[in-house]
């Protein structure tokens, strides 16, 4: 009960213009081991570190676009669709096993955003619909769709898929 109250309190604290930022995201589900999650997290962290250490990126949008390009490049090497372990819907699928869907791409991008220090919303999470990210960058509402090849999409405003 205390955990639920804490999560709800965080959602209230992180409420922005009509949507809430969840306190925690489910990136890996029950089919990924802790070791597999650590492997994927290491790649996500290395992407975040690479982008955040590049002084050429001076705005949030530049940083997010650069990260989206890298995540999308990983996704471009993947097979699309189901695998028996359901890796396709996690960062492990995108970064390690070579299986992806838009859900996995969003979770991979989300994990990178975590390491970059950004709060975000996973749009249409766990639905049979296209999924993407909304977030605030440079004080403005924006979006990321890492499933658009090549290079992903990131920009200000509302995303019209």
C-alpha positions as CSV (number, residue, x, y, z in Angstrom):
1,X,0.0,0.0,0.0
2,X,2.9,2.4,0.8
3,X,4.4,1.8,-2.6
4,X,1.2,2.6,-4.3
5,X,0.8,5.8,-2.4
6,X,4.4,6.8,-3.2
7,X,3.9,6.1,-6.9
8,X,0.7,8.1,-7.0
9,X,2.4,11.0,-5.2
10,X,5.2,11.0,-7.7
11,X,2.7,11.0,-10.6
12,X,1.1,14.1,-9.1
13,X,4.5,15.8,-8.6
14,X,5.5,15.0,-12.2
15,X,2.2,16.1,-13.8
16,X,2.7,18.3,-16.9
17,X,0.0,20.0,-19.0
18,X,-2.4,17.2,-19.1
19,X,-0.2,14.1,-19.0
20,X,1.7,12.5,-16.1
21,X,5.1,11.1,-16.1
22,X,5.1,7.6,-14.6
23,X,7.6,7.2,-11.7
24,X,8.8,3.9,-13.1
25,X,8.7,2.1,-16.5
26,X,8.5,-1.6,-17.1
27,X,11.3,-2.1,-19.6
28,X,12.0,-5.8,-19.5
29,X,9.0,-7.8,-18.3
30,X,9.2,-11.2,-16.9
31,X,11.2,-13.0,-19.7
32,X,14.4,-11.0,-19.3
33,X,17.0,-12.0,-16.6
34,X,18.8,-9.5,-14.5
35,X,22.0,-10.2,-16.4
36,X,20.2,-9.6,-19.8
37,X,18.8,-6.3,-18.4
38,X,22.2,-5.3,-17.3
39,X,23.6,-6.0,-20.8
40,X,21.0,-3.8,-22.4
41,X,21.3,-1.1,-19.8
42,X,25.1,-0.9,-20.4
43,X,24.4,-0.1,-24.1
44,X,21.7,2.4,-23.2
45,X,24.0,4.1,-20.7
46,X,26.9,4.2,-23.2
47,X,24.6,5.9,-25.8
48,X,23.5,8.5,-23.1
49,X,27.1,9.1,-22.1
50,X,28.2,9.6,-25.7
51,X,25.4,12.1,-26.4
52,X,25.6,14.0,-23.1
53,X,29.4,14.4,-23.4
54,X,29.2,15.9,-26.9
55,X,29.6,19.7,-26.4
56,X,28.2,20.2,-30.0
57,X,24.7,19.5,-28.6
58,X,23.6,22.6,-26.8
59,X,19.8,22.1,-26.7
60,X,17.6,19.3,-25.4
61,X,16.3,18.7,-28.9
62,X,19.7,18.2,-30.3
63,X,20.6,15.7,-27.6
64,X,17.4,13.8,-27.9
65,X,17.6,13.7,-31.7
66,X,21.2,12.4,-31.5
67,X,20.1,9.7,-29.1
68,X,17.1,8.8,-31.3
69,X,19.4,8.4,-34.3
70,X,21.6,6.0,-32.5
71,X,18.7,3.9,-31.1
72,X,17.1,3.9,-34.5
73,X,20.3,2.6,-36.0
74,X,20.2,-0.4,-33.6
75,X,16.6,-1.0,-34.5
76,X,17.4,-0.9,-38.3
77,X,19.6,-4.0,-37.8
78,X,16.8,-6.0,-36.0
79,X,14.1,-8.4,-37.2
80,X,10.6,-7.0,-36.8
81,X,8.1,-9.0,-34.8
82,X,7.6,-11.7,-32.3
83,X,10.2,-14.0,-30.9
84,X,9.2,-16.8,-28.5
85,X,10.9,-15.0,-25.5
86,X,9.2,-11.7,-26.3
87,X,12.5,-9.9,-26.4
88,X,11.1,-7.7,-29.2
89,X,9.3,-5.5,-26.7
90,X,12.3,-4.6,-24.6
91,X,15.6,-2.8,-24.8
92,X,17.3,-6.2,-24.7
93,X,15.6,-7.1,-28.0
94,X,16.7,-3.9,-29.7
95,X,20.3,-3.7,-28.3
96,X,21.2,-7.4,-27.9
97,X,19.0,-10.1,-29.4
98,X,18.1,-8.3,-32.7
99,X,14.3,-8.4,-32.3
100,X,12.1,-5.3,-32.2
101,X,8.7,-3.7,-32.4
102,X,7.7,-0.1,-31.8
103,X,7.2,-1.1,-28.1
104,X,10.8,-2.3,-27.9
105,X,12.1,0.7,-29.7
106,X,10.3,3.1,-27.3
107,X,11.5,1.2,-24.3
108,X,15.1,1.2,-25.6
109,X,14.8,4.9,-26.2
110,X,13.2,5.4,-22.8
111,X,16.1,3.6,-21.1
112,X,18.5,6.0,-22.9
113,X,16.4,9.0,-21.8
114,X,16.6,7.7,-18.2
115,X,20.4,7.8,-18.3
116,X,20.2,11.2,-19.9
117,X,18.0,12.5,-17.1
118,X,14.8,13.1,-19.0
119,X,11.3,12.4,-17.8
120,X,8.9,11.1,-20.4
121,X,5.6,9.3,-21.2
122,X,5.4,6.1,-23.2
123,X,2.3,6.7,-25.4
124,X,0.0,3.7,-26.0
125,X,2.1,1.5,-23.8
126,X,0.9,-2.1,-23.8
127,X,-1.7,-1.5,-26.5
128,X,-1.9,-3.0,-30.0
129,X,-1.2,0.4,-31.5
130,X,1.8,2.4,-32.6
131,X,3.8,3.7,-29.7
132,X,6.1,6.7,-29.2
133,X,7.3,9.1,-26.5
134,X,6.2,12.5,-25.3
135,X,8.5,14.7,-23.2
136,X,9.4,18.2,-22.4
137,X,12.6,19.6,-24.1
138,X,13.9,23.1,-23.8
139,X,10.7,24.0,-21.9
140,X,8.4,22.8,-24.7
141,X,6.3,19.7,-25.2
142,X,7.9,17.4,-27.7
143,X,8.0,13.8,-29.1
144,X,10.3,11.1,-30.1
145,X,9.5,8.2,-32.4
146,X,12.5,6.0,-32.7
147,X,10.6,3.5,-34.9
148,X,10.8,5.7,-38.0
149,X,13.6,4.6,-40.2
150,X,16.1,6.0,-40.9
151,X,17.1,8.2,-38.1
152,X,14.0,8.4,-35.9
153,X,11.9,11.5,-35.4
154,X,12.1,14.0,-32.6
155,X,10.7,17.5,-32.5
156,X,8.6,20.0,-30.6
157,X,4.8,20.0,-30.5
158,X,2.4,17.1,-30.7
159,X,3.2,14.1,-32.7
160,X,0.7,13.2,-35.4
161,X,1.4,9.6,-36.3
